Amino acid sequence: MKNVILFNYNLNAQELMVVEGENYSFYIDYDKFYMVKVERPKEDIEEIKKIIETYPKDFHKVVINRFSTIYTSFEGSEYILLKLNGPEHGELNLNDILSMQKMYEAKSTSLNRTNWGKLWGDKVDYLEYQVSELATPHKIISGSFSYYVGLAENAIEYFNLLDASGAKTYVSRRRLKSPEYMCDYINPLELVVDYRVRDIAGYLKAEFFDGGEVLKEIDIMVDKDFLTPLEYNLLFCRLLYPSYYFDVMQRVLEGGRDENDLLYYIERVYDYEKFLNEVYRRFSKKSSMIKIEWLIKTS
């Protein structure tokens, strides 16, 4: 890879570090670079380039090689070179994410992820098929999957009852984790276009299961009136959808995770239900909310 970088970018990567298996990082003077394997369709990458052109200071820089393209081949795969923009290890909180969000039109882009009802329904159908074919030896999945399908179906129904046609769309990320570092948040190869609450929900779910004091952050957000009444409903809807469980479950079925990793979420089912109730109560002060009878407890 050192020779590939030197030949394509005229950069002499003296010390090359392997990152997450098939990616690489190196320094040139005080600038850090990542050579990242492309795992998204080129149609998506072309749309991501348009976002970067719109907001050039808000993401890592995509480096053009000597052949005037962003793609460089190595061992049968395509790679993109990123030059880091900003601090690598700064942890983000909810207020940081709210302040960094950028509006972006979603209608004519392959990155559009606003049709949650269809996307989630297709995901559930796919996972139900996977479970029917592969889950027999996985007792933890067999004993928990139906609960999370129920949550997902509630989220789908909730979304389908909303008229989100007037909601603005923003540059968003496929997934957020805890802690969420600045380096990852401004990685352009993770971008999609969705409603503003996508990143907020991703952050809150990750922080909740990591033991963060998310209700305090939600209180600050609600007090400052960041969201519209529709966005409060969209955010609650997205918090209902158990992406955290489905992501791990799919990797278990594909052989990439230990099934016991699911216990991290299953053992906090009742805590998360209580969390959803607290969120619902707070959001109800700002917006008319759709009630889910089995979940929302009234005092």
Buried (B, 14 or more C-beta within 10 A) or exposed (E): BBEBBEEBBEBEBEEBEEEEEBBBBBBBEEEBBBBBBBEBEEEBBEBBEEBBEEBEEBBBBBBEBEEEEBBBEBEEEBBBBBBBBEEEEEEBBBEBBBEBBEEBEBEEBBBBBBBBBEBBBEBBEEBBEBBEEBBEEBEBBEEBBEEBBEBBBBBBBBBBEBEBEEBEBBBBBBBBBBBBBBBBBBBBBBBBBBBBBBBBBBBBBBBBBEEBEBBEBBEBBBEEEBBBEBBBBBBBBBBBBBBBBBEBBBEBBEEEBEBEEBEEBBEBBEEBBEBBBBBBBBBBEBBEBBEBEEBBEEE
